[in-house]
Each structure stands twice: as structure tokens, then as C-alpha cells.
Amino acid sequence: MKVLVLNCGSSSIKYKLFNMKSDEVLAQGGIEKIGMKGSFLKLTLPDGQKVQLEGEILEHRAGIEYILGVMLSEKYGCIKSLEEIDAVGHRVVHGGEKFNGSVLITQEMIEVMEEQSELAPLHNPPNLKGIYAVQEVMPGTPQVGVFDTAFHQTMPDYAYMYGLPYAMYEKYGIRRYGFHGTSHRYVSKRACEFLGVPYESQRIITCHIGNGGSVAAIKDGKSIDTSMGLTPVEGLIMGTRSGDVDPGVISYIMEKERMSPQGISAFLNKFSGVLGLSGISSDMREIESGVEHGDKRAILAMNTYNYRIKKYVGAYAAALGGVDILVFTGGVGENQSITRRDVCRDMEFMGIELDEKLNSEVRGIEVVLSKPTSKVKVLIIPTDEELTIANDTVMILNG
């Protein structure tokens, strides 16, 4: 069985084609700058070579047709007919309370997804564009929706409710939903497989940290809390997102800077976080370089970024009643030793003993970073959201 996984953003499409018999990646790449000048498709060949193809890609349907054309091509292709693609799995950011698991996409499901777009106006509409495009280009091919929020639907009500009038929840569904659920689900399960321990009886904290980031508390295989909320702005300081902010600050800035609701949303989502603190970049590699050169604002951004993660780890250890496994994943979690070190430093009271020498030497591989004496196992587990989406797609199709 071959499954195509699509992750459609507002101006991008990421894709992977899997042979599910072997979990082999047959094709992978992404389109950037859809609807803009200079749009292109970058693909990675089986030997690791990267190829960039320029093209005028005005909308998502054209983008998906372009991807399929490349997969069928003589030079870069891996299939001879679209009929070889048995199903398409889509990443969908927000499922609200309607979806607590992955679903076969029908017209009824599409209508429900469209209703959820109010909760994620920046993310769900482009996710749906990918679904519409596949319906048109590959009619009859089964499609499955895998939701970022679904894994966190096991949170208890006292963890997901805000301290707002209950009518706001009843009228508008305002509550905490959480995101990165596919990643948190994958790495927490994989960590237990790697350690050879039962997933259903572990207290796990997963730190998915990159340009976006969230922490999740997972008890006995279920998410009981996570740092993101109604939107992906809540929680950790991220590349360009503010994370937790006193709500009074928002109204104060709106008044002082005469900002509209759209303006303050862009301010918090695109101009804050590490970028806003450092004035350098949203890329933590550039922040780390600034730290090495003694840049004071880079140091401030790094310290604040790491401290916020540490606070959530401590809070979730309390929520879990202790912790057995701490997992780092995502671009920063897998590759940046300074962040892992700072999060784990002075946490011996909680049972965390990091092997700092090993931590400084490894990146991007499955590995235990804690000392043999550590009560808490600290791991790097590279995430694989696409494989999880592909596996869910097969599971749904098999009933």
C-alpha cells in the first residue's frame, strides 16, 4: 500500500509518499511561495540529493498537480500511475471538540472541518484546500484527516478551561485545545518502545521545541495537559510567537500603539518570541551564535526561551505526580544541546540527572541522555509526524 501524506500551509505544501509495507519513503519534498513570485518545489531524492524546480504555482490545486507530475516523471519519478497511490493522509491543525481521533474524509466530515475553521483561521483553510484539490485531481482516492488537537482531547475539563465566563465556552468553544498532538503521540510511544517499558503505565513529559513549541504531560498513554491553548500562541516562547502573556498587556499595547485586533494578532504571532526579544532572528541557531559572541539580547532570548520550557516541565511533573520519562524532540529539542542542558540543570531534586558530556556530543538521533543513576530517563526521540499520519491512514482504511 502506498500512502501520500500532505501538510498544506497558507503558501506551502509538504509531502511524503510511503510504501507502507516497509515504511520506506518513496518521495518527499515541499512547495514554497504558492501564489507568489519565485515559487518552487524542493525535493529530496532517495540518495539524499536535493533538487529545486522552479515554477509558477498560483494555488494549491496547481501545487498538488505539480507534485504528482514530478512523482510520475521519468527523471524524478517513483510511480508509473496515480492509481498506485492508495490513499492520502492530511495533517489538519484544528479539530475542535468534534474530532478525538483520525477520520475518513467524507463530505459530511468536510462540512464539520469547515465549521472548525473559525478556531484556526490561519491553518484550517489551507489544510482544507489540500483536501479539495485531491478530490478534484484524484477523484475516488480515499482521504484521511489527522488532527493536531485530537491527542489532547483526553485532557480533563479543569485542565482545558479558562477562567472566563462559562458562556464563552458554550457560545464560541473557547477553551484550551493544544497542538502538535501527532508529534507528542509519536515520540511518547516511541520513547517507551526504545526503553522497553509499557506505554500505558508511564508518566511522560514531551518537549516538542522548534520554531513552534509545546510541552505535553502524558499519563498512562493519555495527554492530561499541554502548553498550547485555543491557538498555538499560548505556552512556550517560540520563534516569532510570544507564548504566555498577561492579557492586560495586550489591551495596553493595543491602546498605546492604536492596534486593531488583526494588528495585535500579527504582533503576537509574527513579531514576538525569540525574534522580538533578540532583535536578531527567530532561528535558534543564530541565537546560539549570538550567545557565543556575547550578544546581550541573544543571551536574554536564549535564557528566557529555555527558562519557560523548564517551568512547564516542573509544572507538568506536579500535574503527573512525578515523571518517569522526559523527551526532547523537534528542530531545537533534537539538535540544540544548550537548551536541553539548561532545562535539565538543577533538576536533580526531581530525579533528573543529565549526562552533560553525552548531551553536548549528540544530536538528531534516538538516545538516552540521562546518567544510569537518574530516576528520570531523559531522551532525544526524533519526531516523525508524517509516518504517524500514514499509519493512521492505513488504520482508518482497514476499519
N, C-alpha and C positions, 0 to 999 in steps of 0.2 A: 504494500500500500504506500502511495506517495501522497504527502500532505504538504500543501503550501501554506506557510504562516505569514500573515500580513500585519504590519503595525503602521497604520496610516495617521500621520500628523497633519497639521494645517497646510504645510508646504513640503511634506516629505512622505515617503513610503519606504519602510524597511521590510525586507523579505528573506525567507529561508525556505528551501524545498528539502524535505526529509524523505528518505527511504525508511519507512517505519519498521521494516524487518530487521534492520541493522542500526537504526538511529543515525545513519550516515547522512551528512549534509551534502546534497547534490548540487545546490546552487545557493548563493547568498549575496546580498548587496543592498543597495538603497538608492533612492532617488532624492535629490535635494533641489530646493528652489522651484517647486511646482508653481506655475503661474507667474514666474519672474524671469528676467533676463539671466542667461547663463545657467539654466537648469541642466542637470547632468545625472547620469546613472553611474555609480561606482560599484563594481562587483569584485568579489574575491574568487579566484579560480581554485580548483582543488589542490594545486601545488602551492597555494598561498600568495601567488602573484595577484596584484591589484590592477584593475583596468578601469579607466574612466572614459565613458562615452558621452559626448555632448549631444544635446538635442533640445528642441523646443517642446516643452511638456507643459501644456496650458492648464490641465485639470487632472483629477485623479484617474478617471477612466483611461485617458491617454497614457498616464503613467503605468497603470497596470497592463495595458496593451503592450507598452514598450518592454516591460519586464518579461512578459510572456514571449514576446518576439525574440528577445535575447536568449531565453531558455530553449527556444526552438531553433535558433540559428546554427548554421554549420560550424562557425568559428568558436562560439562560446556556449553552445547548447548542451543540454543534458537529457532532453526528451525529444521524441520524434512527433508527438501529437499531444494536444491539450487533454485528450481523453486519458492520458497516463496519470494526470492529476486527479486523484480520487476524491479529495475534499480540500476545503480551505478553512483554516482557523484564523480568527481575527482577535487581536487584542482590542478590548473595549474598556475604556477607562472607568466609567461610572455606571454601575448597575442599580444604584439606589437600594431600596429595600425589596425591590421586585426580584432580584436575582441573587441567590445564595450559592450558586454553582454555575458551571458552564451549560450552555443550551444549544440545541439545534435551532438554527435561524429560519424562522418561517415569517410570513407576512405579519402574523399576529405578534411575534416577538419583535419584529422591526418597529411596529407601532408603539410597543411598550418602551423600547430603547429610545425612540424619538421623544417620548414623554420625559425620559431621564435627562435629556439634553439641557434642560433648564439648570440642572445641578452641575453640569460640566460643559458650559457653552464653548470653551476653548478646545475641548478634547473630543467629546462625543460626536459632534457633527462631522469632523474629518474621519473618525472611525466608521461612521455610517456611510460616508462617501465610498469607502473601500468596499463595503458590502453591496451597495447599489451597483458599483462598477462590475463586480464579479457576477452579479445577477445578469447584467447585460452582455458581458464578454463571454462568460462561461455558463449559459443558462442550463439549469438542471444539475449543476455540480453542488453537492451538499456543502453548507457553510455552518460553522460553529462559532459562537461568541464566547470568549473567555474574559471575565471581568476582573479588573484590578481590585475592586471593592469586595468581591464575593467572599474571599477567605476571611475577611474581618466581620462578616455578618454573624459570627458566633460571639461577638462582644456582648457582655451584659448591658442592660439599659443604663445602669448607673455609670458605666464607662463611656457610653456614647452620647449621653445627653449633655447639653449645655445648660448653664444656669440662666436660661431665658424663660419668658412666659411660655407655658406648655402649648399655647395656641400657635406659636411659631412652628413647632414640630408638627402639629396637626394640619395646619394650613399649607405649609411650604416644605415639610420634610427636613427642617433644619436640625441637624444632628451631626455627630462625627461618623464618618464612613471609613476613612482610611484608604490608602492606596498601596501600590507595589505588592499587592497580595499574592500575585503569581510568583514573584521572586521570594517573598518571605516563606511561602508554602514550599517551594522547591528546596531552598537552602536548609530549612529546618529539617525536612525529611532526609535530605542528602547527608547532613551532618550526622544524623543518627545511624544511617546506613554505614557511613565512613567509620564511626566509632563502634559499630556493632551493638548498639543499645536500642531498646524498644521505643519507638516514637511516641507511643500512647501513654508513656509514664515519665516524660521528661519535662523539666522547666527550662525553656529555651528563650533567650533574647537574641533576636536577629537584627543586625545593623546594616541596612541597605543604604550605603552612602556613596554618592557621586555628585553630579551637578544638581540632581534632586536627591532627597534623602529622607528616610524614615526608619524608625525603630519599632519593633513589634515584640509583644510579650505573648509567648505561646505555651500553653499548659495542656499536657496530655493530648497533643495534636491539634488543639484549637486556639485560635487567636482570641485573647481576652482583652487586649488593648493595643493601640498603635498610635504613633505620634501625629500623623496627618488627620485632618478633620473633615469638615464639609467639603473643603477644597484641598489641593496639595500645598497650600501656603502655610498651614499650621504646623508647628512642631520644630524640627531642627532648622538651624540656619543653613541655607543652601547656596548654590552658585549665585543665583540672582533673586531668590525668594527670601523674605525677611524671617520666616519662621514665627514663633510666638512673639506677639507684640501686645502691650496694654491697649485695649480697644480705645481708651481715652486718647492715646497718641494719634490714632487715625483721624478722629474728628478734629483734633487740634491742628494737625498738619493740613487737613482739608480747608480749615478756616484760614490759617495763616498763608497758605500757598494758593488759596482760591481754586482748589482742585475739584473736578467733577468726580462722580463715582467711577467712571471709566478711567479717569486720570489716576486716582488713588489705587485702583486695581493694578494698573500698569506699573506704578511706583513700587508697590509691594512685590509684584511678580517678576519684574524685569530689571529693576534698577537698585535693588536692595541686596541683602545677603552678603556674601563674600565680596562681590563686586562693589557694592555700596560702601562696605567697611574699609576695604583696602584701597579703592581707587585705582587698582591695578588691573584686575581680571577676575572673572568668575571661575577660572581654571585653577584648581588647587596645585597643579604642577608649577604654575607661575607664582603662586603664593609661596610655595615651598622654596622656590629660587629666591624670592624676595626676602624670606626669613634668613636664608643662608648669607645674604648680602647685608643683613642688618636693617632692612627697611622696617620702620616702626609700625606703620599701618598694616604691613603684611604680617608682622608678628601679632598685632592686635587681632586681625582677622583670623589667623590660624588658631590662636588661643581661644577666641570666642566660639569658633566653629567646633573645636574639639571639646570644650567645656560643656556645650549644650548637649552633645552626644552622651558625655559622661553622666550628666544629670538624669537623662532619660534611662540610661542603664541602671542607675541607682534606684530610680522610681519604680522601674519595672521589676527589679529584684524584690522590692517591697510588695508589689502587686501579686507577684508569683509565690510569695512566701519562701523565697530563696531561689537560687539559679543553679542549674547543672551544666548548661552549655551556653557559651557566648559566641556568636557567629558574626564575622565581618564579610561583607560582600559588596558588589558594586564597584565602579571605577576607582573610587578612593579607598573603600574598605579592602579591596583585593591588592592594591598596589602602593598605598602610602603608609609606610611603617611609622612615621611620626604621629599620625592620628591614632593608630592602634595603640602605640605606646602611651600617648597622653591619656587616652580613655581608660586604660588599664592601670595606670600608675596610682599608687597608694590605695589600691582596692584589695589589698591582702586581707583586710578585715572581713571582706565579703567572700573570701575563698579564691580570689583571682591572683595567680602568680604567673606573670608573663616571662617567658624566656626572651629577654630583650636582645640578646645576640642573634638568636634564630629569627626573631621578628625583623631585625634590620637586614637580614640576608635574603628573605624570600618574598615573592610577590606573584600573584596570579595563579597559584596552584593550591590544591587541596592539601592542607597541612594543619597539624596541631601546634599551636604557638605557645601553649602553657607548659610550665615545668611539670615533671612527673608527680611532684608533691601537691600540685594545685588541685583544690577540691572542684573548681570550675574548669571545664575544658574550654579553652579558647581556640577557635579555628578560623582559618580562611576557607570559604567554600565559594568558588566562582559560580555566579548565578547562570542559569540557562532558562530564561523565561520562554524562549521560542520552543524549546523541546517540550516544556510543560504544556504549552498551548497545543502542540502537535499531539501529545499523548492524550490530552483531554478531548481533542477532536476525534481520535480513534475510539476512545471510551464512549463518547456520546453516540457515535455511529454504530457501535456494537451493542448499544442499548444498556 
